[in-house]
Amino acid sequence: MSHLRHVSIFVDEPDPGHFYWVLHESTEDASVWIDIESSPNAFTSWTEAFEAGTVELYRLAADERVGPRVPGEDEDAAPVG
């Protein structure tokens, strides 16, 4: 099975009272994070934005029992060659 993706949620408030969820993911350099998705519309509270972002994070996981995984080679597969 591939590794879990390192994805987190934060809420941004660029203007007072306008809250947006943002999903970001670490790169191979653990100190570097990139935004991968954000809410298209503002929410009126931090809580609403965070909860909506959590729903989007769940959508990244094909199977919520194992979470969002890095696409690629299956580490449990038999070696080839």
PyMOL Python script that loads the backbone (N, CA, C, O; Angstrom):
from pymol import cmd

cmd.read_pdbstr("""\
ATOM      1  N   MET A   1       0.857  -1.179   0.000  1.00  0.00           N
ATOM      2  CA  MET A   1       0.000   0.000   0.000  1.00  0.00           C
ATOM      3  C   MET A   1       0.899   1.237   0.000  1.00  0.00           C
ATOM      4  O   MET A   1       1.940   1.251   0.656  1.00  0.00           O
ATOM      5  N   SER A   2       0.500   2.255  -0.725  1.00  0.00           N
ATOM      6  CA  SER A   2       1.284   3.476  -0.807  1.00  0.00           C
ATOM      7  C   SER A   2       1.196   4.277   0.494  1.00  0.00           C
ATOM      8  O   SER A   2       0.376   3.978   1.363  1.00  0.00           O
ATOM      9  N   HIS A   3       2.020   5.263   0.614  1.00  0.00           N
ATOM     10  CA  HIS A   3       2.078   6.092   1.818  1.00  0.00           C
ATOM     11  C   HIS A   3       0.898   7.055   1.892  1.00  0.00           C
ATOM     12  O   HIS A   3       0.316   7.431   0.875  1.00  0.00           O
ATOM     13  N   LEU A   4       0.563   7.441   3.113  1.00  0.00           N
ATOM     14  CA  LEU A   4      -0.433   8.490   3.298  1.00  0.00           C
ATOM     15  C   LEU A   4       0.109   9.813   2.766  1.00  0.00           C
ATOM     16  O   LEU A   4       1.294  10.119   2.900  1.00  0.00           O
ATOM     17  N   ARG A   5      -0.777  10.580   2.165  1.00  0.00           N
ATOM     18  CA  ARG A   5      -0.408  11.929   1.755  1.00  0.00           C
ATOM     19  C   ARG A   5      -0.377  12.808   3.000  1.00  0.00           C
ATOM     20  O   ARG A   5      -1.152  12.594   3.932  1.00  0.00           O
ATOM     21  N   HIS A   6       0.503  13.783   3.017  1.00  0.00           N
ATOM     22  CA  HIS A   6       0.592  14.725   4.132  1.00  0.00           C
ATOM     23  C   HIS A   6      -0.204  15.968   3.754  1.00  0.00           C
ATOM     24  O   HIS A   6       0.328  16.941   3.220  1.00  0.00           O
ATOM     25  N   VAL A   7      -1.503  15.899   4.052  1.00  0.00           N
ATOM     26  CA  VAL A   7      -2.429  16.964   3.699  1.00  0.00           C
ATOM     27  C   VAL A   7      -3.011  17.538   4.984  1.00  0.00           C
ATOM     28  O   VAL A   7      -3.325  16.799   5.917  1.00  0.00           O
ATOM     29  N   SER A   8      -3.151  18.848   5.025  1.00  0.00           N
ATOM     30  CA  SER A   8      -3.785  19.474   6.181  1.00  0.00           C
ATOM     31  C   SER A   8      -4.777  20.536   5.714  1.00  0.00           C
ATOM     32  O   SER A   8      -4.791  20.947   4.554  1.00  0.00           O
ATOM     33  N   ILE A   9      -5.596  20.957   6.657  1.00  0.00           N
ATOM     34  CA  ILE A   9      -6.620  21.978   6.400  1.00  0.00           C
ATOM     35  C   ILE A   9      -6.273  23.206   7.240  1.00  0.00           C
ATOM     36  O   ILE A   9      -5.878  23.093   8.401  1.00  0.00           O
ATOM     37  N   PHE A  10      -6.427  24.359   6.640  1.00  0.00           N
ATOM     38  CA  PHE A  10      -6.423  25.574   7.455  1.00  0.00           C
ATOM     39  C   PHE A  10      -7.500  26.497   6.921  1.00  0.00           C
ATOM     40  O   PHE A  10      -7.991  26.320   5.806  1.00  0.00           O
ATOM     41  N   VAL A  11      -7.860  27.474   7.719  1.00  0.00           N
ATOM     42  CA  VAL A  11      -8.876  28.444   7.329  1.00  0.00           C
ATOM     43  C   VAL A  11      -8.201  29.799   7.196  1.00  0.00           C
ATOM     44  O   VAL A  11      -7.462  30.233   8.079  1.00  0.00           O
ATOM     45  N   ASP A  12      -8.469  30.458   6.079  1.00  0.00           N
ATOM     46  CA  ASP A  12      -7.925  31.780   5.798  1.00  0.00           C
ATOM     47  C   ASP A  12      -9.056  32.801   5.889  1.00  0.00           C
ATOM     48  O   ASP A  12     -10.195  32.509   5.526  1.00  0.00           O
ATOM     49  N   GLU A  13      -8.738  33.980   6.368  1.00  0.00           N
ATOM     50  CA  GLU A  13      -9.715  35.072   6.447  1.00  0.00           C
ATOM     51  C   GLU A  13      -9.094  36.314   5.800  1.00  0.00           C
ATOM     52  O   GLU A  13      -8.611  37.204   6.500  1.00  0.00           O
ATOM     53  N   PRO A  14      -9.109  36.374   4.458  1.00  0.00           N
ATOM     54  CA  PRO A  14      -8.471  37.500   3.778  1.00  0.00           C
ATOM     55  C   PRO A  14      -9.169  38.840   4.043  1.00  0.00           C
ATOM     56  O   PRO A  14      -8.534  39.895   4.018  1.00  0.00           O
ATOM     57  N   ASP A  15     -10.457  38.785   4.293  1.00  0.00           N
ATOM     58  CA  ASP A  15     -11.238  39.972   4.653  1.00  0.00           C
ATOM     59  C   ASP A  15     -12.043  39.622   5.900  1.00  0.00           C
ATOM     60  O   ASP A  15     -12.496  38.485   6.035  1.00  0.00           O
ATOM     61  N   PRO A  16     -12.231  40.566   6.807  1.00  0.00           N
ATOM     62  CA  PRO A  16     -12.973  40.268   8.033  1.00  0.00           C
ATOM     63  C   PRO A  16     -14.335  39.633   7.745  1.00  0.00           C
ATOM     64  O   PRO A  16     -15.139  40.169   6.982  1.00  0.00           O
ATOM     65  N   GLY A  17     -14.574  38.480   8.374  1.00  0.00           N
ATOM     66  CA  GLY A  17     -15.863  37.800   8.233  1.00  0.00           C
ATOM     67  C   GLY A  17     -16.007  36.937   7.003  1.00  0.00           C
ATOM     68  O   GLY A  17     -17.085  36.391   6.768  1.00  0.00           O
ATOM     69  N   HIS A  18     -14.952  36.792   6.200  1.00  0.00           N
ATOM     70  CA  HIS A  18     -14.968  35.970   4.992  1.00  0.00           C
ATOM     71  C   HIS A  18     -13.934  34.859   5.158  1.00  0.00           C
ATOM     72  O   HIS A  18     -12.730  35.088   5.042  1.00  0.00           O
ATOM     73  N   PHE A  19     -14.430  33.650   5.433  1.00  0.00           N
ATOM     74  CA  PHE A  19     -13.559  32.527   5.757  1.00  0.00           C
ATOM     75  C   PHE A  19     -13.526  31.516   4.607  1.00  0.00           C
ATOM     76  O   PHE A  19     -14.563  31.174   4.039  1.00  0.00           O
ATOM     77  N   TYR A  20     -12.337  31.051   4.278  1.00  0.00           N
ATOM     78  CA  TYR A  20     -12.132  30.080   3.204  1.00  0.00           C
ATOM     79  C   TYR A  20     -11.318  28.915   3.745  1.00  0.00           C
ATOM     80  O   TYR A  20     -10.330  29.120   4.449  1.00  0.00           O
ATOM     81  N   TRP A  21     -11.733  27.683   3.416  1.00  0.00           N
ATOM     82  CA  TRP A  21     -10.885  26.535   3.761  1.00  0.00           C
ATOM     83  C   TRP A  21      -9.831  26.381   2.684  1.00  0.00           C
ATOM     84  O   TRP A  21     -10.055  26.718   1.521  1.00  0.00           O
ATOM     85  N   VAL A  22      -8.679  25.868   3.083  1.00  0.00           N
ATOM     86  CA  VAL A  22      -7.582  25.605   2.161  1.00  0.00           C
ATOM     87  C   VAL A  22      -6.985  24.249   2.523  1.00  0.00           C
ATOM     88  O   VAL A  22      -6.692  23.987   3.689  1.00  0.00           O
ATOM     89  N   LEU A  23      -6.808  23.392   1.529  1.00  0.00           N
ATOM     90  CA  LEU A  23      -6.076  22.143   1.720  1.00  0.00           C
ATOM     91  C   LEU A  23      -4.675  22.372   1.183  1.00  0.00           C
ATOM     92  O   LEU A  23      -4.497  22.884   0.077  1.00  0.00           O
ATOM     93  N   HIS A  24      -3.688  21.990   1.971  1.00  0.00           N
ATOM     94  CA  HIS A  24      -2.329  22.071   1.454  1.00  0.00           C
ATOM     95  C   HIS A  24      -1.584  20.791   1.813  1.00  0.00           C
ATOM     96  O   HIS A  24      -1.949  20.070   2.742  1.00  0.00           O
ATOM     97  N   GLU A  25      -0.524  20.534   1.040  1.00  0.00           N
ATOM     98  CA  GLU A  25       0.181  19.266   1.133  1.00  0.00           C
ATOM     99  C   GLU A  25       1.679  19.520   1.164  1.00  0.00           C
ATOM    100  O   GLU A  25       2.196  20.399   0.474  1.00  0.00           O
ATOM    101  N   SER A  26       2.369  18.721   1.989  1.00  0.00           N
ATOM    102  CA  SER A  26       3.823  18.874   2.038  1.00  0.00           C
ATOM    103  C   SER A  26       4.439  18.247   0.794  1.00  0.00           C
ATOM    104  O   SER A  26       3.880  17.333   0.190  1.00  0.00           O
ATOM    105  N   THR A  27       5.586  18.757   0.439  1.00  0.00           N
ATOM    106  CA  THR A  27       6.335  18.248  -0.702  1.00  0.00           C
ATOM    107  C   THR A  27       7.411  17.301  -0.177  1.00  0.00           C
ATOM    108  O   THR A  27       7.410  16.954   1.004  1.00  0.00           O
ATOM    109  N   GLU A  28       8.310  16.890  -1.032  1.00  0.00           N
ATOM    110  CA  GLU A  28       9.412  16.039  -0.575  1.00  0.00           C
ATOM    111  C   GLU A  28      10.244  16.752   0.482  1.00  0.00           C
ATOM    112  O   GLU A  28      10.825  16.103   1.352  1.00  0.00           O
ATOM    113  N   ASP A  29      10.306  18.070   0.417  1.00  0.00           N
ATOM    114  CA  ASP A  29      10.946  18.882   1.455  1.00  0.00           C
ATOM    115  C   ASP A  29       9.852  19.192   2.479  1.00  0.00           C
ATOM    116  O   ASP A  29       8.968  20.006   2.211  1.00  0.00           O
ATOM    117  N   ALA A  30       9.904  18.561   3.627  1.00  0.00           N
ATOM    118  CA  ALA A  30       8.832  18.668   4.622  1.00  0.00           C
ATOM    119  C   ALA A  30       8.570  20.097   5.085  1.00  0.00           C
ATOM    120  O   ALA A  30       7.528  20.365   5.682  1.00  0.00           O
ATOM    121  N   SER A  31       9.487  21.010   4.825  1.00  0.00           N
ATOM    122  CA  SER A  31       9.277  22.394   5.231  1.00  0.00           C
ATOM    123  C   SER A  31       8.533  23.198   4.167  1.00  0.00           C
ATOM    124  O   SER A  31       8.216  24.368   4.383  1.00  0.00           O
ATOM    125  N   VAL A  32       8.255  22.580   3.025  1.00  0.00           N
ATOM    126  CA  VAL A  32       7.572  23.269   1.924  1.00  0.00           C
ATOM    127  C   VAL A  32       6.185  22.663   1.730  1.00  0.00           C
ATOM    128  O   VAL A  32       6.043  21.457   1.526  1.00  0.00           O
ATOM    129  N   TRP A  33       5.177  23.510   1.797  1.00  0.00           N
ATOM    130  CA  TRP A  33       3.787  23.091   1.599  1.00  0.00           C
ATOM    131  C   TRP A  33       3.220  23.854   0.408  1.00  0.00           C
ATOM    132  O   TRP A  33       3.543  25.021   0.189  1.00  0.00           O
ATOM    133  N   ILE A  34       2.362  23.169  -0.362  1.00  0.00           N
ATOM    134  CA  ILE A  34       1.703  23.821  -1.492  1.00  0.00           C
ATOM    135  C   ILE A  34       0.192  23.719  -1.312  1.00  0.00           C
ATOM    136  O   ILE A  34      -0.315  22.707  -0.829  1.00  0.00           O
ATOM    137  N   ASP A  35      -0.515  24.761  -1.697  1.00  0.00           N
ATOM    138  CA  ASP A  35      -1.981  24.722  -1.674  1.00  0.00           C
ATOM    139  C   ASP A  35      -2.443  23.824  -2.813  1.00  0.00           C
ATOM    140  O   ASP A  35      -2.001  23.973  -3.952  1.00  0.00           O
ATOM    141  N   ILE A  36      -3.340  22.889  -2.495  1.00  0.00           N
ATOM    142  CA  ILE A  36      -3.843  21.993  -3.539  1.00  0.00           C
ATOM    143  C   ILE A  36      -5.304  22.247  -3.884  1.00  0.00           C
ATOM    144  O   ILE A  36      -5.766  21.865  -4.959  1.00  0.00           O
ATOM    145  N   GLU A  37      -6.028  22.886  -2.982  1.00  0.00           N
ATOM    146  CA  GLU A  37      -7.437  23.174  -3.249  1.00  0.00           C
ATOM    147  C   GLU A  37      -7.917  24.188  -2.216  1.00  0.00           C
ATOM    148  O   GLU A  37      -7.403  24.234  -1.099  1.00  0.00           O
ATOM    149  N   SER A  38      -8.896  24.995  -2.589  1.00  0.00           N
ATOM    150  CA  SER A  38      -9.479  25.944  -1.641  1.00  0.00           C
ATOM    151  C   SER A  38     -10.945  26.170  -1.984  1.00  0.00           C
ATOM    152  O   SER A  38     -11.400  25.888  -3.092  1.00  0.00           O
ATOM    153  N   SER A  39     -11.662  26.684  -1.006  1.00  0.00           N
ATOM    154  CA  SER A  39     -13.092  26.898  -1.220  1.00  0.00           C
ATOM    155  C   SER A  39     -13.304  28.023  -2.231  1.00  0.00           C
ATOM    156  O   SER A  39     -12.637  29.056  -2.169  1.00  0.00           O
ATOM    157  N   PRO A  40     -14.230  27.819  -3.153  1.00  0.00           N
ATOM    158  CA  PRO A  40     -14.496  28.852  -4.162  1.00  0.00           C
ATOM    159  C   PRO A  40     -15.288  30.028  -3.591  1.00  0.00           C
ATOM    160  O   PRO A  40     -15.227  31.140  -4.115  1.00  0.00           O
ATOM    161  N   ASN A  41     -16.026  29.774  -2.521  1.00  0.00           N
ATOM    162  CA  ASN A  41     -16.869  30.812  -1.924  1.00  0.00           C
ATOM    163  C   ASN A  41     -16.550  30.959  -0.444  1.00  0.00           C
ATOM    164  O   ASN A  41     -16.092  30.016   0.202  1.00  0.00           O
ATOM    165  N   ALA A  42     -16.797  32.146   0.082  1.00  0.00           N
ATOM    166  CA  ALA A  42     -16.535  32.425   1.489  1.00  0.00           C
ATOM    167  C   ALA A  42     -17.625  31.834   2.380  1.00  0.00           C
ATOM    168  O   ALA A  42     -18.774  31.668   1.969  1.00  0.00           O
ATOM    169  N   PHE A  43     -17.229  31.523   3.607  1.00  0.00           N
ATOM    170  CA  PHE A  43     -18.158  31.096   4.652  1.00  0.00           C
ATOM    171  C   PHE A  43     -18.233  32.220   5.676  1.00  0.00           C
ATOM    172  O   PHE A  43     -17.326  33.048   5.767  1.00  0.00           O
ATOM    173  N   THR A  44     -19.316  32.246   6.444  1.00  0.00           N
ATOM    174  CA  THR A  44     -19.504  33.332   7.409  1.00  0.00           C
ATOM    175  C   THR A  44     -18.865  33.043   8.759  1.00  0.00           C
ATOM    176  O   THR A  44     -18.829  33.919   9.623  1.00  0.00           O
ATOM    177  N   SER A  45     -18.355  31.815   8.955  1.00  0.00           N
ATOM    178  CA  SER A  45     -17.667  31.509  10.213  1.00  0.00           C
ATOM    179  C   SER A  45     -16.494  30.575   9.952  1.00  0.00           C
ATOM    180  O   SER A  45     -16.464  29.832   8.971  1.00  0.00           O
ATOM    181  N   TRP A  46     -15.536  30.638  10.860  1.00  0.00           N
ATOM    182  CA  TRP A  46     -14.371  29.758  10.801  1.00  0.00           C
ATOM    183  C   TRP A  46     -14.822  28.298  10.853  1.00  0.00           C
ATOM    184  O   TRP A  46     -14.312  27.461  10.109  1.00  0.00           O
ATOM    185  N   THR A  47     -15.777  27.997  11.730  1.00  0.00           N
ATOM    186  CA  THR A  47     -16.241  26.627  11.907  1.00  0.00           C
ATOM    187  C   THR A  47     -16.852  26.070  10.631  1.00  0.00           C
ATOM    188  O   THR A  47     -16.547  24.942  10.242  1.00  0.00           O
ATOM    189  N   GLU A  48     -17.707  26.838   9.976  1.00  0.00           N
ATOM    190  CA  GLU A  48     -18.308  26.380   8.725  1.00  0.00           C
ATOM    191  C   GLU A  48     -17.247  26.095   7.672  1.00  0.00           C
ATOM    192  O   GLU A  48     -17.318  25.087   6.968  1.00  0.00           O
ATOM    193  N   ALA A  49     -16.269  26.978   7.565  1.00  0.00           N
ATOM    194  CA  ALA A  49     -15.206  26.785   6.580  1.00  0.00           C
ATOM    195  C   ALA A  49     -14.387  25.542   6.913  1.00  0.00           C
ATOM    196  O   ALA A  49     -14.079  24.749   6.022  1.00  0.00           O
ATOM    197  N   PHE A  50     -14.036  25.364   8.167  1.00  0.00           N
ATOM    198  CA  PHE A  50     -13.239  24.208   8.562  1.00  0.00           C
ATOM    199  C   PHE A  50     -13.991  22.899   8.310  1.00  0.00           C
ATOM    200  O   PHE A  50     -13.409  21.941   7.800  1.00  0.00           O
ATOM    201  N   GLU A  51     -15.260  22.850   8.656  1.00  0.00           N
ATOM    202  CA  GLU A  51     -16.059  21.637   8.438  1.00  0.00           C
ATOM    203  C   GLU A  51     -16.175  21.322   6.948  1.00  0.00           C
ATOM    204  O   GLU A  51     -16.089  20.157   6.558  1.00  0.00           O
ATOM    205  N   ALA A  52     -16.365  22.328   6.120  1.00  0.00           N
ATOM    206  CA  ALA A  52     -16.446  22.104   4.670  1.00  0.00           C
ATOM    207  C   ALA A  52     -15.103  21.619   4.132  1.00  0.00           C
ATOM    208  O   ALA A  52     -15.065  20.765   3.246  1.00  0.00           O
ATOM    209  N   GLY A  53     -14.010  22.151   4.653  1.00  0.00           N
ATOM    210  CA  GLY A  53     -12.684  21.688   4.257  1.00  0.00           C
ATOM    211  C   GLY A  53     -12.440  20.247   4.644  1.00  0.00           C
ATOM    212  O   GLY A  53     -11.793  19.501   3.909  1.00  0.00           O
ATOM    213  N   THR A  54     -12.952  19.854   5.792  1.00  0.00           N
ATOM    214  CA  THR A  54     -12.831  18.463   6.240  1.00  0.00           C
ATOM    215  C   THR A  54     -13.551  17.525   5.280  1.00  0.00           C
ATOM    216  O   THR A  54     -13.048  16.443   4.976  1.00  0.00           O
ATOM    217  N   VAL A  55     -14.716  17.929   4.804  1.00  0.00           N
ATOM    218  CA  VAL A  55     -15.452  17.131   3.815  1.00  0.00           C
ATOM    219  C   VAL A  55     -14.595  16.959   2.556  1.00  0.00           C
ATOM    220  O   VAL A  55     -14.530  15.866   1.994  1.00  0.00           O
ATOM    221  N   GLU A  56     -13.945  18.025   2.119  1.00  0.00           N
ATOM    222  CA  GLU A  56     -13.096  17.932   0.931  1.00  0.00           C
ATOM    223  C   GLU A  56     -11.886  17.036   1.172  1.00  0.00           C
ATOM    224  O   GLU A  56     -11.451  16.326   0.266  1.00  0.00           O
ATOM    225  N   LEU A  57     -11.344  17.063   2.377  1.00  0.00           N
ATOM    226  CA  LEU A  57     -10.226  16.174   2.702  1.00  0.00           C
ATOM    227  C   LEU A  57     -10.673  14.713   2.626  1.00  0.00           C
ATOM    228  O   LEU A  57      -9.944  13.874   2.096  1.00  0.00           O
ATOM    229  N   TYR A  58     -11.850  14.402   3.144  1.00  0.00           N
ATOM    230  CA  TYR A  58     -12.378  13.040   3.033  1.00  0.00           C
ATOM    231  C   TYR A  58     -12.500  12.607   1.568  1.00  0.00           C
ATOM    232  O   TYR A  58     -12.285  11.438   1.248  1.00  0.00           O
ATOM    233  N   ARG A  59     -12.841  13.531   0.692  1.00  0.00           N
ATOM    234  CA  ARG A  59     -13.003  13.193  -0.728  1.00  0.00           C
ATOM    235  C   ARG A  59     -11.687  12.793  -1.394  1.00  0.00           C
ATOM    236  O   ARG A  59     -11.694  12.133  -2.433  1.00  0.00           O
ATOM    237  N   LEU A  60     -10.565  13.186  -0.804  1.00  0.00           N
ATOM    238  CA  LEU A  60      -9.265  12.794  -1.357  1.00  0.00           C
ATOM    239  C   LEU A  60      -8.969  11.309  -1.129  1.00  0.00           C
ATOM    240  O   LEU A  60      -8.091  10.737  -1.776  1.00  0.00           O
ATOM    241  N   ALA A  61      -9.703  10.698  -0.211  1.00  0.00           N
ATOM    242  CA  ALA A  61      -9.459   9.298   0.127  1.00  0.00           C
ATOM    243  C   ALA A  61     -10.423   8.401  -0.643  1.00  0.00           C
ATOM    244  O   ALA A  61     -11.640   8.512  -0.493  1.00  0.00           O
ATOM    245  N   ALA A  62      -9.877   7.521  -1.460  1.00  0.00           N
ATOM    246  CA  ALA A  62     -10.726   6.558  -2.165  1.00  0.00           C
ATOM    247  C   ALA A  62     -11.379   5.616  -1.166  1.00  0.00           C
ATOM    248  O   ALA A  62     -12.493   5.143  -1.393  1.00  0.00           O
ATOM    249  N   ASP A  63     -10.694   5.341  -0.061  1.00  0.00           N
ATOM    250  CA  ASP A  63     -11.198   4.476   1.008  1.00  0.00           C
ATOM    251  C   ASP A  63     -10.937   5.194   2.320  1.00  0.00           C
ATOM    252  O   ASP A  63      -9.786   5.324   2.737  1.00  0.00           O
ATOM    253  N   GLU A  64     -11.995   5.662   2.978  1.00  0.00           N
ATOM    254  CA  GLU A  64     -11.800   6.454   4.194  1.00  0.00           C
ATOM    255  C   GLU A  64     -11.194   5.651   5.345  1.00  0.00           C
ATOM    256  O   GLU A  64     -10.747   6.228   6.337  1.00  0.00           O
ATOM    257  N   ARG A  65     -11.178   4.329   5.218  1.00  0.00           N
ATOM    258  CA  ARG A  65     -10.547   3.514   6.268  1.00  0.00           C
ATOM    259  C   ARG A  65      -9.030   3.634   6.248  1.00  0.00           C
ATOM    260  O   ARG A  65      -8.380   3.430   7.273  1.00  0.00           O
ATOM    261  N   VAL A  66      -8.457   3.965   5.087  1.00  0.00           N
ATOM    262  CA  VAL A  66      -6.999   4.060   4.980  1.00  0.00           C
ATOM    263  C   VAL A  66      -6.516   5.463   4.625  1.00  0.00           C
ATOM    264  O   VAL A  66      -5.310   5.706   4.609  1.00  0.00           O
ATOM    265  N   GLY A  67      -7.418   6.381   4.343  1.00  0.00           N
ATOM    266  CA  GLY A  67      -7.054   7.766   4.099  1.00  0.00           C
ATOM    267  C   GLY A  67      -6.531   8.036   2.701  1.00  0.00           C
ATOM    268  O   GLY A  67      -6.428   7.127   1.877  1.00  0.00           O
ATOM    269  N   PRO A  68      -6.200   9.304   2.439  1.00  0.00           N
ATOM    270  CA  PRO A  68      -5.688   9.677   1.116  1.00  0.00           C
ATOM    271  C   PRO A  68      -4.268   9.143   0.930  1.00  0.00           C
ATOM    272  O   PRO A  68      -3.406   9.343   1.786  1.00  0.00           O
ATOM    273  N   ARG A  69      -4.036   8.477  -0.170  1.00  0.00           N
ATOM    274  CA  ARG A  69      -2.748   7.831  -0.415  1.00  0.00           C
ATOM    275  C   ARG A  69      -2.022   8.467  -1.584  1.00  0.00           C
ATOM    276  O   ARG A  69      -2.644   9.006  -2.500  1.00  0.00           O
ATOM    277  N   VAL A  70      -0.703   8.397  -1.543  1.00  0.00           N
ATOM    278  CA  VAL A  70       0.128   8.870  -2.641  1.00  0.00           C
ATOM    279  C   VAL A  70      -0.059   7.911  -3.807  1.00  0.00           C
ATOM    280  O   VAL A  70       0.090   6.702  -3.630  1.00  0.00           O
ATOM    281  N   PRO A  71      -0.381   8.413  -4.989  1.00  0.00           N
ATOM    282  CA  PRO A  71      -0.507   7.510  -6.130  1.00  0.00           C
ATOM    283  C   PRO A  71       0.851   6.926  -6.490  1.00  0.00           C
ATOM    284  O   PRO A  71       1.885   7.564  -6.297  1.00  0.00           O
ATOM    285  N   GLY A  72       0.835   5.733  -7.003  1.00  0.00           N
ATOM    286  CA  GLY A  72       2.098   5.127  -7.431  1.00  0.00           C
ATOM    287  C   GLY A  72       2.183   3.673  -7.073  1.00  0.00           C
ATOM    288  O   GLY A  72       1.172   2.990  -6.909  1.00  0.00           O
ATOM    289  N   GLU A  73       3.402   3.212  -6.957  1.00  0.00           N
ATOM    290  CA  GLU A  73       3.681   1.789  -6.759  1.00  0.00           C
ATOM    291  C   GLU A  73       3.131   1.301  -5.417  1.00  0.00           C
ATOM    292  O   GLU A  73       3.206   1.995  -4.402  1.00  0.00           O
ATOM    293  N   ASP A  74       2.580   0.099  -5.444  1.00  0.00           N
ATOM    294  CA  ASP A  74       2.067  -0.547  -4.238  1.00  0.00           C
ATOM    295  C   ASP A  74       3.249  -1.200  -3.529  1.00  0.00           C
ATOM    296  O   ASP A  74       3.873  -2.114  -4.068  1.00  0.00           O
ATOM    297  N   GLU A  75       3.560  -0.727  -2.310  1.00  0.00           N
ATOM    298  CA  GLU A  75       4.712  -1.264  -1.576  1.00  0.00           C
ATOM    299  C   GLU A  75       4.546  -2.717  -1.171  1.00  0.00           C
ATOM    300  O   GLU A  75       5.539  -3.393  -0.903  1.00  0.00           O
ATOM    301  N   ASP A  76       3.306  -3.221  -1.119  1.00  0.00           N
ATOM    302  CA  ASP A  76       3.065  -4.588  -0.714  1.00  0.00           C
ATOM    303  C   ASP A  76       3.065  -5.557  -1.898  1.00  0.00           C
ATOM    304  O   ASP A  76       2.948  -6.769  -1.723  1.00  0.00           O
ATOM    305  N   ALA A  77       3.195  -5.011  -3.085  1.00  0.00           N
ATOM    306  CA  ALA A  77       3.174  -5.872  -4.289  1.00  0.00           C
ATOM    307  C   ALA A  77       4.457  -6.693  -4.352  1.00  0.00           C
ATOM    308  O   ALA A  77       5.497  -6.294  -3.829  1.00  0.00           O
ATOM    309  N   ALA A  78       4.360  -7.846  -5.003  1.00  0.00           N
ATOM    310  CA  ALA A  78       5.530  -8.697  -5.173  1.00  0.00           C
ATOM    311  C   ALA A  78       6.542  -8.002  -6.070  1.00  0.00           C
ATOM    312  O   ALA A  78       6.160  -7.336  -7.032  1.00  0.00           O
ATOM    313  N   PRO A  79       7.841  -8.150  -5.762  1.00  0.00           N
ATOM    314  CA  PRO A  79       8.855  -7.527  -6.625  1.00  0.00           C
ATOM    315  C   PRO A  79       8.846  -8.103  -8.024  1.00  0.00           C
ATOM    316  O   PRO A  79       8.515  -9.272  -8.217  1.00  0.00           O
ATOM    317  N   VAL A  80       9.203  -7.301  -8.986  1.00  0.00           N
ATOM    318  CA  VAL A  80       9.226  -7.727 -10.381  1.00  0.00           C
ATOM    319  C   VAL A  80      10.694  -7.881 -10.800  1.00  0.00           C
ATOM    320  O   VAL A  80      11.540  -7.052 -10.463  1.00  0.00           O
ATOM    321  N   GLY A  81      10.976  -8.957 -11.540  1.00  0.00           N
ATOM    322  CA  GLY A  81      12.306  -9.096 -12.100  1.00  0.00           C
ATOM    323  C   GLY A  81      13.047 -10.124 -11.442  1.00  0.00           C
ATOM    324  O   GLY A  81      14.200 -10.375 -11.793  1.00  0.00           O
TER     325      GLY A  81
END
""", "prot")
cmd.dss("prot")
cmd.show_as("cartoon", "prot")
cmd.util.cbc("prot")
cmd.orient("prot")
